[in-house]
Amino acid sequence: MKRSLRILLVPFGSEGDVNPLVWLAHGLRERGHQPEVVVNPHYAHCVRDLTWHPIGTESDFEKIAGDPVLWKPGRGTLRIAEIMAESLPHYQSVISALPGKFDLVVTTSFSFGAVCVAEAMGVPRLMLHLQPVCIRGMDDFPLATEELRIVQSMPHFFKRIAYCFMDLGMDCILLPRVNAFRQTLRLPQWKGFYNDALMSGEGIGLLYPEWFGAPQPEWPTRARQFGFPLDQAAPSALPQDLQAWIDAGDAPVVWTHGSANLHVADFQDLAIRVGQSLGIRTLLVSRVAPKVGTSPNVFHVRHVAFENLFHHCRAVVHHAGIGTTAKAFVAGIPQLAIPLAHDQFDNAQRIVRLGAGLRSRKRFRSAREAMRRLLGSDFAAGVARCQALSLQPGRIGQLCEFAEELALKPMLQSASQHSPGGSMPLLPQQE
């Protein structure tokens, strides 16, 4: 049996960023390893059956989630980077206080505090990216903001220029703070956020399938693709009141604009108006209750696992977060994307390209017309194709093997150097 590895997983972001690392932690534990998670206490419900360590407080999460700038196109991603930079010392204090030594640290795109601390501790790192917008290509130019749409059809020369301008904004905000932090850890300075942070680590794992984001020649050779981080387990039961409401009428359309988004009043008002106009039942999922009056055809729930809900619904209207997008593919329902910021414009564009749904503005006429089209038969073939592709066996085993390979490589190299003739020994065994 292979040696049991101690692996630290450090997500950063919303529940859609936390759940993939929880999925990986479960896979690693099933293979006999010891996964531990560093996460804000707000996500205690996600990691309750794992060993986890708190960073920050619930009030810290509420303060960040309440920042309206997070949901502004372009500015939102820069604000997330600023928040991460402000929290760098916290990652050092939490991770360095954990007893013992880890064999591998797993991070997501903006967990660069943990990236720096792991580097200073000499621990191998696996960087996971959950969406195509995080890794660059020329043929598949990601739509980081709506203004970049025109660049997608331009020659490679202009795409390189666009990437340079994207780097300039991020580097100006982040590098001074991050490099000051790295100096305290006696680490070399980062020269650019994309290459030194997003493409850092001994390995890069891309958690989306080839049919959603095709491999590009510009990707680093240490990058590997593993598909969506989705469990293949059967759906669990819904809360009784929600199930009773669903059973009382036609299948509803679910509207959600992100688990961490508290600024949803206009979105919920739009959902109710569109539902009333088209005579369809509307299910609102958000941490904030609707301010407008509801009716028997409208139901609100603060939180529900989408893998348990979506197969009860006719369609989903959402922000085009990668987790919601993937779960809608699996459920086989059409999607109406109303993106706000971050990776959402790119994900929305891919949904439309795949024939699995439409994109709309957050305006009544646009959303009503898109919903009317969505509930027809035009998208049945695209939705069915994406569902069939999404239901293919997951590659959690391959991702776990990749993590094991990265963790064991330094040990094997060290053992080889000290063994007679430099021969490679067998993998370490459990005692």
N, C-alpha and C positions, 0 to 999 in steps of 0.2 A: 504494500500500500504506500502511496506517495506521502511525503511529509505533510502534516497539517500546518497550513500557513496562516499567519495572523495578518489580516488585510483591513486597512482603514479606508472607509468610503466617506467622501466629503462632498455632498451636493450643495448647490447654491441656487436659489430661485424659488419658484412656486411649487405646488404639489406635483405638477407635471415634470419638474426637474428632480424631485425627491423620489418619486415612485420607481423610475428606472434603476436607481442605485439600490433600492429596497429589493427589487426583482433580482438584481445581480447578487445581492447579499444572500438571498434565499438559495440561489443556485450554488453559490460557493459553500454555503453551510451543508447542503445536501452532499457535496463532494468531500466533506470531512474537514473543511477549513473553519477558521474562526473570524468571521467578519464583524467589524464594529463600525458604527456610524456616528459622525459628528453632525448635529443638525439642531436648528432652532426648536425649542420646546413646542412651538405651534404645531409641529408635525409629529408629536409624540404618538398620535393615533396611527401613523404610517409605520412606525418602527417599534411598536409596543412589544413585538415578539422577538426583537433583536437586542443585542447589547449596544446601547447608544449613549452618547455623551452630549450634554447641552452646550450650545454656544449662543450667547445672547439670551434675551428674555421674550416672553409673549408681547410685552409692551414694545420691545424693539421691532418685532414683526409688524405690529399694528401701526407703528409710526411710519415704517417703510411702505406698507401696503396703502396707507392713506395719502401718500405723496402723489398728487395728480400728474406730476411731470413724467412719472413712470409710463404713462399711457399716451404720451405725445410722440408722433412719428419723428424718428431721428434722435430727438432729445431724450427719449425714454431709455434707449440703450446706453447712452452716455451717462445718464443718471445712475443706472444700475452699476456701471463701472466705477463711478464715484463712490457709491455706497460700499462696494466691495473694497475699494482702496482705503476707505475710512475704517473698515473693520480688520485690517491686516494684523494689528497687534493682538487682537482677540484670538485669532487663529494660532498665533505663536504661543500664547499663554495656555490655551486649551490643549493643543496637540502635544506640546512639550511636557505638560503635566501628566500625560497618560503613562502609566507604568509599563515597563518592558519595551521591546523593540518590535516594530512592524516590518513585515517582509515586502509589503507593497502598499502604496497609497493610490486610491482611485479618486479622480476629481472630474467635475464637469466644467463647462466652458468658462464660467466666471469664478471658479474656485481657486483663483491664483494665489490667495493667501496660503492655502494648503499646499499648493505647488511649490512655493518658496520655502516653506518650513520643511517639507519632505526633502527638497534638494539639499538644504542645510544639514539635515540629519543623515544624508547619504542613503535614502530609501528609494528604490525604483518607483517610477510613477506611470500610471496609465491614465491618459486623458480621454474622456468620453465626450463626444459631441452628439447631441440628440437630433439635430436638424441640419439640412444641407447648407443653410446660410452661413454656417460657421467655418466651412472649409472652401477654398477658392478653386475655381476652374475657369477656363476661357470659353469653352464651348457651352457650359452650363453656368452662366453668370448669375449668381444669386441676387434676388431682388431685396436688398437690405432696406431700401426705402422706395416709395412710389416714384420718386424723381429719377431713379436709376433705370426705369423701364426702357427708356430710349437707348440706353447704353447696351442693352442685351442684344440688339441687332447690329451693333457697330463692330468694326474690325478689332482684333486683339489689341492693337496699339492704344485705342481709346479706352478699352477695358483696363489696361495697365494704369493709365492715367487716373481712371476712376478709383482703382484700388489705392493709389498713392494718396489721393485726397481723403479717402476713408481712413487710411492709416494716420494721416496728419492730425485729424480731429481726436482720435483715440489716444495717440501718443502724447499729444500736448496735455491732455487731462490726466493721464495715468502715469506716464513714465517718471515724472519727478517724485510723486508719492511712493510708487513702488520701488524705485531705485534707492530712495532714502531708507526704506524698510529693508531692502536687500543688503544695504551697507551695514546695518546693525547685525545681520546674520553672516557677514563676511562673505557675501556672494558677489559674483561679477554683475555688472550693470546690464540691464536689458537694453537693447538697441531699438527694438520695435515690438509692439504688443502682439501683432499677429504671429510673427515667427517665434518669438521668445515665450509667449504666454499660451496662445491658443494651440500652437503646434509644439508645445513642450512635452517632455516626458520620453521615456524609453519606448512607449507604444501609444498609438492613437486608435481608439475604437469609435466607429460611426454606427449609431444605433438607428438606422433606417435602411430599408432595402434598396437594391439596385434599381428596381422599377420606379421608385419614388425619387431617387437622386442617383444618377448613373456615375460610376467611377470616372475620374478625370485624370489626364496625363500629368497635371501639375501637382497631384496629391503626393505627400511624402511617402517614401517606400515603406515606412513603418506604420502606415495607416491601413486598417482592415475594417471591412464592412460586415455587420452582423444582423441587420434587419431590425424591425421594431421590437422594443422590450415589452412584449405582451405575454401574459400567461394564457395557456390553452385550457384552463379549468372551466368547468360549466358555471354559468352565472349563479350568484347567490340570491336569496330572497330579498325583496325590497321592504322598506318599512311598511307596516300594515296600512297606515293612512294613505300613503302614496299609492300602494297597490290597489286599494279600494277605489281611489279616484280614477286610476287608469282603467280599471275593470268596468267603471260605470258608464263608459261611452266609447267613442271612436278613439283610435290610437292618436296621441297628441303629437305636437311638434315641440321639441325641447329647445329652449333659448338659454344660453349661458355665455358669459363674456370673461371667463377666467376665474379660477379659484381665489386668486389674490387681488382681484379688481374690486374695489369698494365704490367706484364711481360709475354705477350702472343704472341710475335713475332714468336717463333718457333712453337707454337700451330697453329697459323693462317697459317703459311707456310705449315704445315702438312695437314691442312684441305683442302687447295687449291690443293695440290698435289694429295691427295686421291680422291678428287672430280673429277679432270681431268682424273685420271687413270681409274676410274669406270664410267665416263660419267654421273655423277649426279650433280645436282645444289647444290651450297653451300651457306648457309646463316651464316655470321659471326656476333656474338653479343658480343661486347666488347667496353669499353670506349676508346680503342686505335685502330686507323685505321690501317689496314694491311700495312706493308712496302713493300711487294712483289706486283707485278703487278696483277691486277684483270682482269676479262673478263665478258661478258654478263651472264655467268653462276655463277658468284660470286657477292654477295651483302653484304654490311656491314651496320650495324645499331648500334649506340652507346648504346641504351637502348630500351627495349620493354618488356611489361608485358608478361611473359611466358604463363599465363593462357589465353591470347588472341592470342598467336602465335602458340603454339604447335599443336593444332588440324589441322593446315594447313600443317604440316610437315610429312615427312616419318619416321624420326628418329631424335634423338638428341645425340650429342657427348658432354660430359660435365665432370666436375671435381668431380662429385658425391657429391656435396653439397646437404644437406637434402631438401632444398626448391625446387631446380631444379628437384631432384629425385621424390618428391611427385607430382609435377605438370606434370611430364612426365607420371606417373602412371595414373593420372586423364585423360590426353589427349589420353591415349591408344596407345602410340608409343613406339617402342623399344629403348633401351638406350645403348650407348657405353660409359663406364666410363673410364676416364683416370685420376685417383686420384693423388693429389700432397701432401697433408698433412692433419693434424687435424683429423676430423671424416670421411674423404673421403674414406680411405681404407676400413673402416667398412661398410659404406653405399654401396660402390661398391660391396663388397662381398655379401651383402644382395640382391642387384639387381640380381646378377648371381644366387644365391640360389633360388630365386623366379621364375626363368626362364623368366625374363623380359628383359634380355640383356646380354651383355658381358663386360669384362674388357680388356683393352689393354695398352700396353706401349706407350709412346710418340715417336714411331718409325714408319717409313713409312710402312715397310712390315707387321708389327704386326697390325697396324691400318687399312691398306687396306684389309687384310684378315678378320679381325673382322667385318669391314663394309660390306664386300661382304656376309658374313654369316648372319649378322644382317638384311639385306634387303631381305633375303629369307623368308620362311614360318616357320622356326623352332621355332620362338619365339611368334607366333601368340597366342597360347593357354595361355602361361604365361602372356603375355601382357594383354590379355582380362580378365584373372582372376584378376590381380592386378587392372585393371581399374574398374571392377565391385565392388571390395572391397573398393576402394577409393571413389566411388560414393555413398556409403551408407551415410545416413543423418549424418551430422557433430554433434559433441557433444559440441558446443559452449555454449549451455544452461547449461550443466552439469559443465563446467569449470567456468562459471560465478557464479553458485550456490556454487561451492567450494570456490571461492574468497569471496563471501558474508559470507559464514560460518566462514572463517578465520577472516574476519574483524569484524564480529558481536560477535564472541565468547567472547572476553574480556569485551565487553559492557554488555553482558548478564550475565556473571559471576559476574561483579561488581554490577549490578542491583539485582541479586539474593541474594548477600550477604547483601544488604541493605534493602531488602523487608521483610515484616513480615513473620516469619517462614522459610525464605530462599527459598520461592517458586519462580519458574521461571516465569517472566512476559512475556507478549506478545512482539513480535518484535517491536522496536521503529517505530513510525508512522511519516510520513511527515506532517508538519504543513500546 
